[in-house]
Amino acid sequence: MHFKKNVLILFLLITFFNCKKEEFQIINPQIIPAPQSQEITEGKFLLSSDTHFVYDTELEPAIRYWESISESIFGLNTGKSNTIRFVFDASISNSEAYKLKITPQEITVKARSAKGTFYAIQSLIQLLPPEFVSKNFKSKGLNIKALEIEDEPQFSYRGMHLDVSRHMFSVDFIKKYIDAMAMLKMNTFHWHLTDDQGWRVEIKKYPELNTVSAYRNETLIGHYSDQPHQFDSKKYGGVYTQDQIKDIVAYAKARMVTVIPEIEMPGHSQAVIAAYPELGCSGEKVEVATKWGVFEDIYCTKDETFNFLEDVLDEVLELFPSKYIHIGGDEAPKTRWKTCKDCQDRIKSEGLKDEHELQNYFITRMEKYLNSKGRQIIGWDEILEGGLAPNATVMSWRGTNGAVGAAKSGHNVIMTPTSHCYFDYYQSDNEDEPTAIGGYLPLEKVYGFDPIPEELNAKEAKYVLGAQGNVWTEYMPIEEQVEYMAFPRMLAMSEVVWSTSENKNYKDFVSRVESFHKRLDLLDINYANHLYEIQGKMISDGEKSFYMLKTLTDGKDIRYTIDGSEPTLNSEIYTSQIPISKSIMIKAAVFNSEKQLGKTFTQNINYHKAVGAKIMIDKKPHKAYSGSGAEGLINGISGSDTRYGDKEWLGFWGEDIIITITFETPKEVNSILTRFHNGNGQWIYAPEQIGFSFKLKEDGRTINDINLIKNNSDLIVNHSYNMEATFITEIEIVIKNYGTIPEGKQGAGNKAWTFIDEIIVN
């Protein structure tokens, strides 16, 4: 039996800054993530010192949050001109759902839990002026547009990840990150606390974790791909104390966010072995890792290791009441296990086939221990290797295959593939973007992510709990850079996991993001703004080619030049596609009536003989790296020298491919240049062999040739094939995949990726 508690609250809302009006201008609803149902009705509700406030006690945790963020402007009063009413409604089936109705007389929120009420409050806050989130906000009254919303999330797991092992951030920043998640109705904070480069959670039973494992002697400068590696010679590290962790967990709980800790095992454990060498296979002293990557010193499978991990987890469980504990399970090279007597004895005694089954033994044993404590494990999709632990939830990051396999076998899945969810990837083509690990993940690609793999039927799809955005911080030493990489992509991910596909529209989303910028400014969040950038595309019609320009935001002009000069307010306005018949440089920018907005877009077009020709590839590129399709390989535009995932690069995983270029009219050809990405740290390898075949104009004969490619350590490998000038009608290029990644390299044992860019025919 519930009862109602009346709380009369005075809104001490005095004029904000120099505003002369008593009321802020009413704003149009632009809620992120988009509600499932929203209907604008007649009138407006005036929020003022005379507003009466009523709630049911079942919803009190959410009300406490409302009071905590509003205490500087709320007080008590007996006025009753209108009412905000929070109502417990047991008929609402989803515990995170809510109904919000605003009329001139009353705001009514209905929910069956504090969670639903909390999300209604977040929507209500977004219906108020952005200034409402400012600590200095004051006004005499606020008008809110009358409307009705019925809303619930599409997925139960809506997460954001943050790696604090590579770089550590303040408690205040962690809370700020959680606040941003809560604002966007995300409910799970995946806190990556341990890795080769540092241990970040205080463990009292093993103090050297806090004094040795938590500190590295120096840190890599620049990018991992830069050779030779350079270091800063500065000791780095620290731990979050248990009191700090408890404070953060409680803070998150008040915002309906569950904190899931990640304690890596059996791999990514070099920092621990640095403090306790006996936990490794060799027993030899190692150092906490000072650079990024995958390391061969992993936990040994002797009983001493399991005893240690159980002790550590006992303390972790006291700090984190979450249902799930993330135990990693990824990137664990088996090199040490293959020569370790203890591990080989374990394989024999347990009747295991090989080291992959030994990893399954390791994960399953830890799962049983955590299950005995009433908890469940989550692991990266490598935990599928050698068999999946009985009750494990799989976090699928290497594409979607792991998710499909797990779901089909009845295991829960959380989607976080690199292609759509890794916010440490570049988000713009601009060359002045801050250093990132690589790849290319613009806002639109995040927004277009569907967490349900197409291979799953309706029954299997129910095992997909949701998705999350991942923020790995190898190249993010400061908090402002974390924010820059996370925002606005976190906004897009929030809509991916909350809103149904029927309620998603990218153009509308962009408009809401543009409006949301002011809210982020007032929250002091350092977001990336690429909304005023320009996107270009080469198109061909027969042997005629054109270049198209577009921008994301409406009501603005694109002005451009084709002579390499900077665009100005006096430059030509783009109205239709630009004819291309020679090599040119296009520069363009977005302008309003007064000035340039955003950065200048520059595109060099190398108009060669294959532009506009017909092209076929015998394999489809991986769906995550399909670039501009086959035509993008001969469109006159080269991809980024640093970002393999942009729209000009095509990626193929472990496959040989055959590319055929056919000319409508014979072309005189004397050279072919191919470009391959060679980012070994991301499992990408240039091929070692490439074959060419040419069909001659005169008699239709074919000339075949095979070239070896010198595979060096350069990030981009160019291969030039030269021949006597000959008229040909067709070129066939056979590209052999590098094969299996060798031991000692990142991704060892996996198939290598092939990434190919522009094929230049002269």
N, C-alpha and C positions, 0 to 999 in steps of 0.2 A: 504494500500500500504506500503510495507516495503522497506527499503533501506539497503545498506551494509555500514559497518563502518570498515575501515582498521586500524588495530593496529599492529605496528611493534615492536616486543618484542625481546630483547636480552636475551638469556639464559646465564647468567654468571655462567656457570657450570665448576668449577675448580676441580682438582683432589680431591676425597673424601678420607680422612684420608691419608694412605700411598700408595694408589693405584698408580702404575707406568704407567699404560696404560692410554691413552687418552679416551678410550671408555670402558664402562662397558660391561661385557659379555651379550649378548642377552639372554633373559629368555623365556622359553616356557610359553604360556598362561595357567594360572591356576586360572581363575577368580572365585570368590565366591560372590554371587550365580551364578551357572552355566547359561550361556546365552542360549536362546532358539535355536539359530543357530550360529555356529562358524566354519569358514573354513579357514585353513591356506593356504596362497598363497606364491608365490615366492618373495624373496627379503626382504629388510629391509628399514626402514625409520630412517634417522639420525636426531635426535633432537639436535639442536645446536644453537649457537648465530646467525646463518644465517637463522633460521626458521622464515617464514612470518606467521602472525596470522591474521585471518579475521573472523568476525562474523556478523550475522544479529541481529539487535537491539531487535527483539522479544525475543531473547534468553539471553538478557543481565543479568538477575539475576544469571544465572548459570555461566556466564563469570566472574561476580564480585567475585563469590566464588573461581573460578580458580585463579584469580589474587590475592585474599587475602591469599591463601595458598602458593602462589609462589612468593610473593613480594621480598623475600630475595634473590632470584636467577634470577629474571627477570629484564630486563632493555630495553631501546629503541635502535633500530638499523635499518638500511635501507637494510639489507641483504635479498636476495630473492632466496636462493638456493632451498628451498622447502617450503611447506605451510601446516598449520593447518587451516581448514575451517569449521566453524559451520554454518549450513544452516537451515533456517526455511523451513519445508516441511509440508504443510497443508494436503497432501494426506495420511499421517500417521494417522491412526484412533485412536489409543490409546495415550492419552496425556502423558503417562509415557514411551512410547516406544521410541526406537532410532535405528538408523543404523550407524554403524561405519565401515569405509573402510580405510585400511592403505595400501598404495603403496609406493615404494621408493621415489616418487615425492610429495605425498600429503596424509595427513590425513583428511578425510571428515567425519563429524558428521552431521547426519540429524535427526531432531526432530520437532514436532509441538508445543513444549512448552519448557520452561526453565527446567521443571522437567525431560523430556526425555534427554535434553542436559546434565543436572547434572548427570544422571545415566551413560550416555556415558563417562563423565569425570571420574567417579569412575572406570569404566572398564579400561579406558586409564591409570589411575594411577596404577592399578594392573598389567598392561602390562610393567610398568617401574620397575627397580630394587627396592627391598624393601627399600633400603636406601633413596629413593626419599622422603619418609615421614619423614625423620629425619630433625630436624631444622638445622643441620650443613651440609646438603648435598651439595656437590660441584663436578662438573665434566665438562670436556671439550665437552663431547658429549655422547649421549645415543642412542643406536640402539634399535628399536622396530620392532618385527617380523611383516611382512606383513600378513594381514588377513582381513576377512570380518565378521562382526557380525550383525545379526538382532535380536533384543531382546525386550521383553516386559514382564511385570509381569503377573503371573497367577491370583493374587488377588489384589484388590484395597486397602485393609487394611492389612498393614504389620507392626506389632507393637511389641514394647517392653514396659514392665511395670516396674516401680520402686516404692517401698514403702519407703517413707521417714518419716512416722509417728513413726514406731518402732525405727528406727535409722535414723539420719539426716546426710546428706552429703553436702560438700561444693558446691558452685556455680561452681567453676572450674571443680569439678568432674561431676556435672550434664552435663556440656558442653562436657566434654570428653566422657561421655556415649552417648550423642547425636551424636557426631562425629563418634563414632564407628557404631551406627545405620546407619548413612548416608553412610558410607563407604560400608555397606552391603545392600544398597538400601531399607532400611526399612523407612517407612514414618510416623509412628505414635508413639509418646511417651506418654504413659498412666502414668500420675504422680499421685500417690496415696498420697494425702496430708493430710488427716484427718483420725483419728481412735481413739479408746479408750485410746491409750497410748500417744497421742499428736496431737495437731493442728498445722499446719505448714504454713499457708498462712495468711499474715497480713490483718486484717479486721479493718478498721478505725472506723466504727460506733459502734463496740463492742470491745473495747480495752482489756477487760479481756480475750478474746480469745488469745490475744498475750502475756498476762502476767500470766494467770492462766492455761488455757487449753493447752498451749504450753509446759508446764513443768510437769514432774512427779517427785515424791520425791526420787525414787530409781528404780532400774531395776533388774529383775530376773537374777540370775547367774545360769549357767548350763542349762540343758534342762527342759522343763515344766514337763516331766515325772519323773524327779528326785524328790524323796520325802525324807525329807520335803523340801519345797521350800526355797531357800536361796536368799538373796538380797545384792546389793553392797553398800547401804546406801548413794548413790551419786545422787544429783539432776541432772536431764537430760532434755534437750529440746532446744527450739528455734523456730523462724519462719523465713521464707523467706520474706523479705520486698517486697512491691509492686514494687519498682524500680528493685529489683533483679529478680523478676518474669518477668517483662516486658523485661528485658535484655535477659533472657533465652529464652523467647518466640521468640524474634526477632532473636536470634542466631540460634534457630532451624529452623525458617522460611527460613533463608538464606541457609539452608542445606536441604530444601524441607521436613522438618519434622513438622508435626502438633502436638502441645501439647494439650492433653485432660486432664483436671483436674478431679480428683475424690473427691467429697465432700460427705462423707458417710451419709446416712439417710435411714430409721429411726433408724437402729441399729448402732453399733460401734460408739456411740455418747457420751460415758461416759465422755470423756475429756471436751466436751462442757457443759454437765450438771454439771460438777465440778465447772465451772465458773458461770453458770446460772441455779441453781437448779429448778427454776420455769418452765423450759422447760421439766423436767421429770414428771413422773406421781405422785410421792410421794411428790415432792417439797423439799425433804430432801437433805442435803449436801452430796456429794460423792467426792471421790478423783480421780484424773487422774489415770488410771490403771497402775500398776507397773509390771504386768505379762501379759502373752499372753492368748488368749482364747476368749470366747464369754461371754458377760456380759448382765445382765437383765435390766440395766438402759438404756432405749432407749427413743427417743423423744415421748412425749405425743402428742395426735392428736387434742389438743385444738388450737384455732385460734392463740393464742399467739406464738405457735411454728411455724406455717406457716408464720406469719408475720416476725419472726426472720429469717427464712430460705430464704425468698424472699429478705430481706435486704442484707443478706450475699451473695446470688447469684448475686445480682445487682453489687456488687463490683467484684465478681469473673468474671462476664461477661466482665467487663471493662479490665480485665487482659488477658483473654484468648479469642481470636476471633474464636476459633474452632467451627465447626458446632455442634459437640457433647459435652455434659457435662455428665460426669459419676456421677450418684447419688447413687451408691452402691446398697442398697436394700437387701443385703445378711445378713444371720445369725442374724435375729432380733427376739429374744425370745418374745413371747406374754404374758409372766407371769405378767408383770406389767399392761398391757392393760386389762387383765381378771378381775382385781380387782379395776381398775381405773374408778371412776364415770364419768369423762370427756370422756373417751374412750367408755364406755358402752353407754353413752348418744349419742355419735357420731354414734355408730352402729344403735341405734334405729332411730335417726333423718334421717339418710341416707338410712334406709331400708336395712341394710347389714345383712348377715346371721351370720357371726362370725368374729373373729379377723383376719383371713386370708383375708377376703374381706375388712377388715379395712386397711390392708397393701396395698391392691390394690387401695383403696380410696386415701391413703396417696401418693402413687407413681403417680397415675393419676393426682391428684391435682397439684403436683409439675411439672409433665410433661406439663400440660396445661399452667402453668406460664412460663415455659421455652419456650414452643411453641409460646407464645405471644411475646416473645423477639426474635423470629426467630431462636431458637435453638432446637435441638433434644436431647433426653436422651438416655444414655446407662445404663443398670443395670445388675447386676449379675443374674443368672437364677432364683433366688428366687422371682424375680418380676413376675414370672409366677403364683405364688401361689395366689389364690383368683381371678384370671383373669388378663390378660395382658393389661397394659396401651395402648391406641390406636396406638400411633406412636413410641413405644419404640423399641430400638435395644437391643437384649439379648446377654450378654456375658456368654457363657456356660462354667462353670467350674466344675460342679459336674458330669463329664462324658459328654455324648452327647445327653441324652434324652431331656434336655431343648432346645437344638438347634433344634432337630428334631421337637419337638412340635411347637416351634416358627416359623420355616421355613414353616411348613405345614399350618400354619395359616396366612402366608404372611408377617411375620416380619423378618427384617434383623437380621443376627446372626454373632457374632464373636466367633471363637473357641479358647478356652483356657483351655481344660480339664486338671485336675491335673495329669493324667496319662502320658501326653506327653509334657506339657507346663509349669510345675511348677519347675523353676530352683532353688528353695530352697530345693529341694530333693537331696539326695546323688547321686553322679554321678559315684561312683566307689565302689567296694566291699572292698577296703582297709580299715582296721580298724583305720588307722591314719588320715582319712579324717576329716576336720573341722566339728564341731558339726552342724547338720542340723535338720530340723523339723522332718525328717523321710523319708520313701519312698525310691525309687530307680529309677533314670531316667538317664541312660547312654546316651552318644552321639548318639549311633545307634538308640535308641528308639525315640529320638527327630527327627532324620533324617527320620525315617520311618513313621512319622505322616502324615495322609491324612486328611486335614480339612473338606472334604466333607463326612458326615456320609453316610454309605451305605444304610440307610433306605430312603434316599431322591432320588426322580427321577430327571431328568435333569432340569425340570422347577423349582422344589423346591430348587435345589442346587444353583440356581442363587441368593438366599437370603443369602448365606454364603459369607460375604464380605471378610473374611480372617481369620487370626489367630495372636496370639501374645504369646511371652514368658513372664512369670510372675516372678518377683524377690521380694519375701516377705522377709523382713530383720529382723525378730525376732532374728535370730542367726547370723546376719552379722553386727557387730558393727563398722567395719572399711571398708574403700573404697576398699582396696586390696582384702578383702574377697568377696565383691560384684562382683568384676571382676572375681575372681576365680570361683565363682558359675555361672556367666553368660557366660564365655568363656571357651571352644569353642562352648557351646550349642547355643549361639546366631548365630554362623555361620551356624549351622544346620537349625535353624528356618528360617534364611534368605532364604535358599534354598527351604524350605518347602513352603513358601509363594510366592516366585518369580518364581521358575523353575517348569516346568511341569514334571509329573512322567516319561515321556519318556526321559527327560534329566537328570534324577537323577540316580546315581549309587554310592552306599555307598563306595565301594572300591576306586573308583576314587576320591570321596569326601575326604576320609581319606588321600590320597596322596596330595591333594590340601591343606588340613589343616596342614599337616606336613610342607609343603613349607610356609604356611601362618604364621607359628610360628615366623619366623624372622621379619616379618612385625609387629606382635604384640609386639615383644621384642623392636623394635625401637619406637613403640608408647607408651612404658612403660605400657603395659596392662598385669596385673598379671593373666594369663590364667592357667587353669588346663591342664596338659599334661598326658593323659592316653593312648596315642597311642602305647606306648611300653609295655603296660600291656598284660597279657595273659588271655585268656578265656578258661575255661575247660568245658567239658561235659561228663557225664557218659552215655554210651549206652549199651544196652543188646541185645543179640541174643540168644533167648531161655534162658537157665540158665547160659550162658557165658556172662561176662561183661567186658567192656573195657573203658578206659578213653582217651579222645581226648583233644589235646591242639592246640590252634591257637593264632596268634597275628594279629593285624590289618595292620601292615606295611610290605611291601615286602623287599626282599634283606637282611634279617636278620635271625639269627639262634635262635631256642629255645633250651636251654640246661636245663637238669632236673636231679633230684635225686629222689629216692623213699625210702631213709633211714632217711629222716629228715635233712640231711646235706644241707648246702647252695650250690647252683649251682655256678660253676666257668667256666672259659674258657676251663678247662679240663674235664668238665662233659659231659655226653652223649648227643649227638644232637638228638632231637626229629625228627623222620622220619615217624613213624606210631603209631597207637593207642596202649596204654599200657594195657596189660591183667591185670584184677583185680580178684583175687580169695581169698583175705584176706584183713583185715583192714591195710591200709598203709597211710603214709603221703607223698604227692608229693610236691616237691618244684621245681620251674622252673623260668627262667628269659630269657629275650631277650638280645642277644649279637650281636655286630658286630665283626669284626676281631680283635678289640683291647680291648673292655671293655663291661661291662654290661650296658644296656640301661634300664631305668625305674626300677621299684621296683620288688622285688621277689614275685612271686605268690606261695601261700601255700594252699593246699587242703587236709584236713583230710577226709579219706573215711572210714566210719564205715560199714564194710561188714556184714550185718545181713541176716537173713533167707528169707526176702521178696525181696531182691535185685534180679532183673531178673524175678520176678513173673509177672503174668498178673494182671492188675488193671483196674477197671472201676469206673467212677463216674456218678451218674444218672443226674447230672446237669453239664453244661459247666461252667467253671470259668468265671468271668467277663473278657471281652476281653482286658481290660486294665491291668489285673493282672492274666494272664494265666500261668505265670512262665514257667516251663519246661513241662507243661502238667501233666496229671495224673501220668505218669511214674516218674515224678520228686518227687513224694511223697514216693517212695520206691527205690531211687537210691543210698542210702548210704551217702547222703550229706545233712547236715543241713543248713538251711538258716541263714542269719544274725540275731543276737540278737537285732539289732536296726533298721533294714531296712526291712519293710514288703513288699516292692515292688520288691525285687530281684528275680532272676530266680528260686529260690527254694520255694518261698511262692506262694500259690494259694489263690485268693481272691474271695469270693462269697458275693453278696449284698442282705441281707434280706432273704436268702433261707436256708431251711433245705437240707442237702445232705446225700446221701448214697454211701459209698465207698465199693467196693467189691474187695478182693484180692484172686486170685485163684492160687494154686500151681500145677505145672506139676507133681511133685512127692510129696507125703505127707511129711509135716514137723512137727517135734516135737517142740511144742511151749509152753513156760511157762510165757511169758510176752509180752505186747505191750505198747509202749510209744508213746504218741501223743504230739505234740507241737502246741500251738496256740499263735498268737500275741494278745496283749491286750492293744493296744495304744488307749485309750479312747479319747484322744485329737484329734485323726484322725478318730473318729467314729468307731473304731475297738474294738470289745468285744469278749473275749473268751466265748464259749458256757457254759451254766450251766448244760447241760445234754448230755450224750453220751451213746449210746447203742452198745453192741457187740453181734454178733452171730457167732458161730463156727460150721462148718460141720465136723463131726468126720470121721476118716478114716475107723474104724471098721464096722460101720453099717449105715453110712450116716445120722445119727441123727444130729439134730441141738440143740446147747445149746444157750440160750438167757440170756443176763444180761444187766441191766441198771445201769450206774454209774452217780452220781452227781459230778460235778466239783466245787471245792472251788474256786470261782472267786475273787481273791484278786487284789491288785493294782499293782502287778508285770507286767512289760512290756511283759514278756514271761510266759505263763502258761503251765506247763508240767503236763500231766496226765498219770499215770502208772497203767496199768491193769495187775494183776498177777493171775495166775491159776496153777493148777497142770499140770505138763508136759504131754501133750497130742498130739498125731499125728492127724493133721487136714488137710483137703484139701481146705478149703475156710474160709475166714474171712469176715464178713460184719460189717461195722461200720456206725452207724446212728448218725449224728451230727445235733443237734437242734440249729438253729440260736438264738442268744440272744433275738431278738425281737426289739421293739421300744426303742430308746434312751430316757431315762427319763428326765423330766424337771430339769433344772439347770445344765445339762451337755452339752458339745459342740455337736451340731447336734441334739438337743432335738427335738423329734417328727419324726425324720427320721429313716429309717430302719438301723440297725447295720450291719457292715461288719463282716464276719467271714474269718480269714486268718489262714490257716493250712499249716504246714510244714511236715517234714519227719515223717513217721510212721515206727518206729523201732520195728521189730519183732524178739524176741530172744527165 
